[in-house]
Amino acid sequence: MTSDFEAQLRAVSLRVTQPRLAVLAALHENPHIDTNAVIELVRDAHPGVSHQAIYDVLGALTDAGLVRRIQPAGATARYESRVGDNHHHVVCRSCGAIADVDCVVGDAPCLTASDAHGYVVEEAEVVFWGTCPDCAAKSKAPVFRQLGRK
């Protein structure tokens, strides 16, 4: 997989460095993770990489189009390596879990603005909000009020 990441970096004229490879690997294995989780994963494997270096790598990879930064309303920014396909997301209101939602039909953009105000629309971003299966199951679990029952 490292050779794939090296090819991706070279294709966008970025130098191949261990921090960049480590960040790409972390995002590939853990879609929709926040900056702190990226830092933790990268520093576990490469303790000498600074927090600032990881922030810089995330910025460079996002600017180069290798990484997508998403930030649903009221949530911390998350990063993913799935780019270029105009997919959307579903977010759990309870736990914050995020999952990908493929574009419903057609090419990017999936949606057509009723009035684009002269803009050339290149992408449509939709966030679906709801409750994930785990949280839904927990909310349906029976609750026993301090009666000593388990």
C-alpha positions as CSV (number, residue, x, y, z in Angstrom):
1,M,0.0,0.0,0.0
2,T,2.9,2.4,0.7
3,S,3.8,2.3,-3.0
4,D,0.3,3.5,-3.8
5,F,0.6,6.4,-1.4
6,E,4.0,7.2,-2.9
7,A,2.5,7.3,-6.4
8,Q,-0.4,9.5,-5.1
9,L,2.1,12.0,-3.6
10,R,4.3,12.1,-6.7
11,A,1.2,12.5,-9.0
12,V,0.4,15.8,-7.3
13,S,4.1,16.9,-7.1
14,L,4.5,16.4,-3.4
15,R,7.7,15.0,-1.9
16,V,7.4,11.5,-0.4
17,T,8.0,11.8,3.3
18,Q,7.4,9.5,6.2
19,P,4.9,11.8,7.9
20,R,2.9,12.1,4.6
21,L,2.9,8.4,4.1
22,A,1.9,7.8,7.8
23,V,-1.0,10.3,7.5
24,L,-2.3,8.8,4.3
25,A,-2.1,5.3,5.9
26,A,-4.0,6.5,9.0
27,L,-6.8,8.1,6.8
28,H,-7.0,5.0,4.6
29,E,-7.5,2.7,7.5
30,N,-9.7,5.1,9.6
31,P,-12.0,7.2,7.4
32,H,-13.7,10.2,9.0
33,I,-11.2,10.7,11.8
34,D,-10.4,14.0,13.5
35,T,-7.0,15.6,13.8
36,N,-6.3,14.3,17.3
37,A,-6.9,10.7,16.2
38,V,-4.5,11.3,13.2
39,I,-1.9,12.7,15.5
40,E,-2.2,9.7,17.9
41,L,-2.0,7.1,15.1
42,V,1.0,8.8,13.3
43,R,2.9,9.4,16.6
44,D,2.4,5.8,17.7
45,A,4.3,4.7,14.6
46,H,6.6,7.7,14.3
47,P,7.1,9.3,17.8
48,G,9.4,12.0,16.4
49,V,6.8,13.6,14.2
50,S,5.5,16.9,15.8
51,H,1.9,17.9,16.1
52,Q,2.6,20.9,13.8
53,A,4.1,18.6,11.1
54,I,0.9,16.5,11.1
55,Y,-1.3,19.7,10.8
56,D,0.9,20.8,7.9
57,V,0.7,17.4,6.2
58,L,-3.1,17.4,6.5
59,G,-3.2,20.9,5.0
60,A,-0.9,20.0,2.1
61,L,-2.8,16.7,1.4
62,T,-6.1,18.6,1.5
63,D,-4.8,21.4,-0.8
64,A,-3.5,18.8,-3.2
65,G,-6.8,17.0,-3.4
66,L,-5.6,13.7,-1.9
67,V,-7.6,14.2,1.3
68,R,-11.0,15.7,1.9
69,R,-11.8,17.7,5.1
70,I,-15.4,17.5,6.2
71,Q,-17.0,19.4,9.1
72,P,-20.6,18.7,9.7
73,A,-22.4,21.4,11.6
74,G,-21.4,21.4,15.3
75,A,-18.8,18.7,14.8
76,T,-15.0,18.8,14.8
77,A,-13.3,18.6,11.4
78,R,-12.7,15.1,10.1
79,Y,-10.5,13.9,7.3
80,E,-11.0,11.1,4.7
81,S,-9.0,9.7,1.8
82,R,-12.0,9.1,-0.4
83,V,-11.9,12.0,-2.8
84,G,-13.1,12.9,-6.3
85,D,-16.5,11.1,-6.3
86,N,-18.8,13.7,-4.8
87,H,-20.1,11.3,-2.1
88,H,-22.1,12.5,0.9
89,H,-22.3,11.6,4.6
90,V,-24.7,10.5,7.2
91,V,-24.0,11.6,10.8
92,C,-25.4,10.2,14.0
93,R,-26.8,12.9,16.2
94,S,-26.1,10.8,19.3
95,C,-22.5,9.5,19.0
96,G,-21.2,11.5,16.0
97,A,-20.4,8.4,13.9
98,I,-20.1,9.2,10.2
99,A,-20.7,7.0,7.2
100,D,-20.3,7.5,3.5
101,V,-23.4,7.9,1.3
102,D,-22.8,7.4,-2.4
103,C,-24.3,9.8,-4.8
104,V,-27.8,8.9,-5.6
105,V,-27.8,9.3,-9.4
106,G,-25.8,10.9,-12.1
107,D,-22.5,12.6,-12.3
108,A,-21.1,15.3,-10.0
109,P,-22.8,17.4,-8.9
110,C,-25.6,15.0,-7.8
111,L,-27.9,17.9,-7.2
112,T,-28.8,20.9,-9.3
113,A,-29.3,24.2,-7.6
114,S,-32.6,25.9,-8.4
115,D,-30.7,29.1,-8.8
116,A,-26.9,29.0,-8.9
117,H,-26.7,32.8,-9.0
118,G,-24.2,32.6,-11.9
119,Y,-21.8,30.2,-10.1
120,V,-20.4,27.3,-12.0
121,V,-21.3,24.5,-9.5
122,E,-18.7,21.8,-9.3
123,E,-19.8,19.9,-6.2
124,A,-22.8,19.4,-4.1
125,E,-22.4,18.5,-0.4
126,V,-25.2,16.9,1.5
127,V,-25.2,15.8,5.1
128,F,-27.9,13.4,6.3
129,W,-28.5,13.5,10.1
130,G,-30.0,10.6,12.1
131,T,-29.3,7.9,14.6
132,C,-26.8,5.1,13.8
133,P,-27.8,1.5,14.3
134,D,-25.8,1.1,17.6
135,C,-27.4,4.2,19.2
136,A,-30.8,3.2,18.0
137,A,-30.4,-0.2,19.5
138,K,-29.2,1.3,22.8
139,S,-32.2,3.6,23.0
140,K,-34.6,0.6,22.6
141,A,-32.9,-1.4,25.3
142,P,-35.1,-1.9,28.4
143,V,-34.2,0.3,31.3
144,F,-34.5,-1.0,34.9
145,R,-34.7,1.7,37.5
146,Q,-32.5,0.8,40.4
147,L,-34.5,-2.3,41.3
148,G,-31.4,-4.4,41.5
149,R,-32.2,-6.1,38.2
150,K,-29.7,-6.7,35.5
